[in-house]
Amino acid sequence: MPKKVSSGKVLRVTLVKSPIGYKIDQKATIRALGLRRMNQTIEQKDSPAIRGMLNKIIHLIKIEE
């Protein structure tokens, strides 16, 4: 049985604080999301996995739905 396709919500994520001085796993999470520079904005599909990644670095980013 195929899974339901979600409605296609998109999250806009902006890196607003530098990851310098934070743990290496938080830096790796930022890179895995595709964020490279300060004030860079990316769009990611809304999913539980992405929400978990964003929750880990919530103090460094700004999220818009």
TIRO-2110 file (N, C-alpha, C; in Angstrom, 1 decimal):
// TIRO-2110
0.8, -1.2, 0.0, N, 1, A
0.0, 0.0, 0.0, CA, 1, A
0.9, 1.2, 0.0, C, 1, A
0.7, 2.2, -1.0, N, 2, A
1.6, 3.3, -1.0, CA, 2, A
1.3, 4.3, 0.1, C, 2, A
2.3, 5.1, 0.5, N, 3, A
2.1, 6.1, 1.5, CA, 3, A
1.4, 7.3, 0.9, C, 3, A
0.7, 8.0, 1.7, N, 4, A
0.1, 9.3, 1.3, CA, 4, A
1.1, 10.3, 1.0, C, 4, A
1.0, 11.0, -0.1, N, 5, A
1.9, 12.1, -0.4, CA, 5, A
1.4, 13.3, 0.4, C, 5, A
2.3, 14.0, 1.1, N, 6, A
1.9, 15.1, 2.0, CA, 6, A
1.5, 16.3, 1.1, C, 6, A
0.9, 17.3, 1.7, N, 7, A
0.4, 18.4, 0.9, CA, 7, A
1.5, 19.3, 0.3, C, 7, A
2.7, 19.0, 0.6, N, 8, A
3.8, 19.7, 0.0, CA, 8, A
4.2, 21.0, 0.7, C, 8, A
4.0, 21.0, 2.1, N, 9, A
4.4, 22.2, 2.8, CA, 9, A
5.9, 22.4, 2.7, C, 9, A
6.3, 23.7, 2.6, N, 10, A
7.7, 24.0, 2.5, CA, 10, A
8.1, 24.9, 3.6, C, 10, A
9.3, 24.6, 4.2, N, 11, A
9.8, 25.5, 5.3, CA, 11, A
11.0, 26.3, 4.7, C, 11, A
10.9, 27.6, 5.0, N, 12, A
12.1, 28.5, 4.7, CA, 12, A
12.9, 28.6, 5.9, C, 12, A
14.2, 28.2, 5.8, N, 13, A
15.1, 28.2, 6.9, CA, 13, A
16.3, 29.2, 6.6, C, 13, A
16.5, 30.1, 7.6, N, 14, A
17.6, 31.1, 7.4, CA, 14, A
18.6, 31.0, 8.6, C, 14, A
19.8, 30.9, 8.2, N, 15, A
20.9, 30.8, 9.3, CA, 15, A
21.1, 32.2, 9.7, C, 15, A
20.8, 32.5, 11.0, N, 16, A
20.9, 33.9, 11.5, CA, 16, A
22.1, 34.0, 12.6, C, 16, A
22.6, 32.9, 13.0, N, 17, A
23.7, 33.0, 14.0, CA, 17, A
24.8, 32.0, 13.6, C, 17, A
26.0, 32.4, 13.8, N, 18, A
27.2, 31.6, 13.3, CA, 18, A
27.3, 30.3, 14.2, C, 18, A
27.6, 29.2, 13.6, N, 19, A
27.8, 28.0, 14.3, CA, 19, A
29.2, 27.8, 15.0, C, 19, A
30.0, 28.8, 14.8, N, 20, A
31.3, 28.8, 15.4, CA, 20, A
31.2, 28.8, 16.9, C, 20, A
31.9, 27.8, 17.6, N, 21, A
31.8, 27.7, 19.0, CA, 21, A
30.7, 26.7, 19.5, C, 21, A
30.0, 26.1, 18.6, N, 22, A
29.0, 25.1, 18.9, CA, 22, A
29.5, 23.7, 18.6, C, 22, A
28.8, 22.7, 19.1, N, 23, A
29.2, 21.4, 19.0, CA, 23, A
29.3, 20.9, 17.5, C, 23, A
30.2, 20.0, 17.2, N, 24, A
30.4, 19.6, 15.8, CA, 24, A
29.2, 18.9, 15.2, C, 24, A
28.3, 18.3, 16.0, N, 25, A
27.1, 17.7, 15.5, CA, 25, A
26.1, 18.7, 15.0, C, 25, A
26.1, 19.9, 15.7, N, 26, A
25.2, 21.0, 15.3, CA, 26, A
25.8, 21.6, 14.0, C, 26, A
27.1, 21.7, 13.8, N, 27, A
27.7, 22.2, 12.6, CA, 27, A
27.3, 21.3, 11.4, C, 27, A
27.4, 20.0, 11.7, N, 28, A
27.1, 19.0, 10.7, CA, 28, A
25.7, 19.0, 10.3, C, 28, A
24.8, 19.3, 11.2, N, 29, A
23.4, 19.4, 10.9, CA, 29, A
23.1, 20.6, 10.0, C, 29, A
23.7, 21.7, 10.3, N, 30, A
23.6, 22.9, 9.4, CA, 30, A
24.1, 22.6, 8.0, C, 30, A
25.2, 21.9, 7.9, N, 31, A
25.7, 21.6, 6.5, CA, 31, A
24.8, 20.6, 5.8, C, 31, A
24.2, 19.7, 6.6, N, 32, A
23.4, 18.7, 6.0, CA, 32, A
22.1, 19.3, 5.4, C, 32, A
21.6, 20.4, 6.1, N, 33, A
20.4, 21.0, 5.6, CA, 33, A
20.7, 21.9, 4.3, C, 33, A
22.0, 22.1, 4.1, N, 34, A
22.4, 22.9, 2.9, CA, 34, A
22.7, 24.3, 3.2, C, 34, A
22.8, 24.7, 4.4, N, 35, A
23.2, 26.0, 4.8, CA, 35, A
24.7, 26.2, 4.8, C, 35, A
25.2, 27.2, 4.1, N, 36, A
26.6, 27.4, 4.0, CA, 36, A
27.1, 28.8, 4.6, C, 36, A
26.3, 29.8, 4.4, N, 37, A
26.7, 31.1, 4.8, CA, 37, A
25.6, 31.8, 5.7, C, 37, A
26.1, 32.8, 6.5, N, 38, A
25.2, 33.6, 7.3, CA, 38, A
24.1, 34.2, 6.4, C, 38, A
22.9, 34.3, 6.9, N, 39, A
21.7, 34.9, 6.3, CA, 39, A
21.4, 34.2, 5.0, C, 39, A
21.8, 33.0, 4.7, N, 40, A
21.4, 32.2, 3.6, CA, 40, A
20.1, 31.6, 3.9, C, 40, A
19.2, 31.6, 2.9, N, 41, A
17.9, 31.0, 3.1, CA, 41, A
17.7, 29.8, 2.2, C, 41, A
17.2, 28.7, 2.7, N, 42, A
17.0, 27.5, 1.9, CA, 42, A
15.5, 27.1, 2.1, C, 42, A
15.0, 26.3, 1.2, N, 43, A
13.7, 25.8, 1.4, CA, 43, A
13.8, 24.2, 1.5, C, 43, A
13.1, 23.7, 2.5, N, 44, A
13.1, 22.3, 2.7, CA, 44, A
11.6, 21.8, 2.8, C, 44, A
11.4, 20.6, 2.3, N, 45, A
10.0, 20.0, 2.5, CA, 45, A
9.8, 19.7, 4.0, C, 45, A
8.6, 19.9, 4.4, N, 46, A
8.3, 19.7, 5.8, CA, 46, A
8.1, 18.1, 6.0, C, 46, A
9.0, 17.6, 6.9, N, 47, A
8.9, 16.2, 7.2, CA, 47, A
9.4, 16.0, 8.7, C, 47, A
9.0, 14.9, 9.3, N, 48, A
9.5, 14.7, 10.7, CA, 48, A
11.0, 14.7, 10.8, C, 48, A
11.7, 14.2, 9.8, N, 49, A
13.2, 14.2, 9.9, CA, 49, A
13.7, 15.6, 9.8, C, 49, A
13.2, 16.4, 8.9, N, 50, A
13.7, 17.8, 8.8, CA, 50, A
13.3, 18.6, 10.1, C, 50, A
12.1, 18.3, 10.6, N, 51, A
11.7, 19.0, 11.9, CA, 51, A
12.7, 18.7, 13.0, C, 51, A
13.1, 17.4, 13.1, N, 52, A
14.1, 17.0, 14.1, CA, 52, A
15.4, 17.7, 14.0, C, 52, A
15.9, 17.8, 12.7, N, 53, A
17.1, 18.5, 12.4, CA, 53, A
17.0, 20.0, 12.8, C, 53, A
15.9, 20.6, 12.5, N, 54, A
15.7, 22.0, 12.8, CA, 54, A
15.6, 22.2, 14.3, C, 54, A
15.0, 21.3, 15.0, N, 55, A
14.8, 21.4, 16.4, CA, 55, A
16.2, 21.4, 17.1, C, 55, A
17.1, 20.7, 16.6, N, 56, A
18.5, 20.5, 17.1, CA, 56, A
19.2, 21.8, 17.1, C, 56, A
19.0, 22.7, 16.0, N, 57, A
19.7, 23.9, 15.8, CA, 57, A
18.8, 25.1, 15.9, C, 57, A
17.7, 25.0, 16.6, N, 58, A
16.7, 26.1, 16.6, CA, 58, A
17.3, 27.4, 17.1, C, 58, A
18.3, 27.4, 17.9, N, 59, A
18.9, 28.6, 18.5, CA, 59, A
19.8, 29.3, 17.4, C, 59, A
20.0, 28.7, 16.3, N, 60, A
20.9, 29.3, 15.2, CA, 60, A
20.1, 29.8, 14.0, C, 60, A
18.9, 29.4, 13.9, N, 61, A
18.1, 29.6, 12.7, CA, 61, A
16.8, 30.4, 12.9, C, 61, A
16.2, 30.8, 11.8, N, 62, A
14.9, 31.4, 11.8, CA, 62, A
14.0, 30.5, 10.8, C, 62, A
12.8, 30.1, 11.2, N, 63, A
12.0, 29.2, 10.4, CA, 63, A
10.7, 30.0, 10.0, C, 63, A
10.4, 29.9, 8.7, N, 64, A
9.1, 30.4, 8.2, CA, 64, A
8.4, 29.3, 7.5, C, 64, A
7.1, 29.2, 7.7, N, 65, A
6.3, 28.1, 7.0, CA, 65, A
5.7, 28.7, 5.7, C, 65, A
END
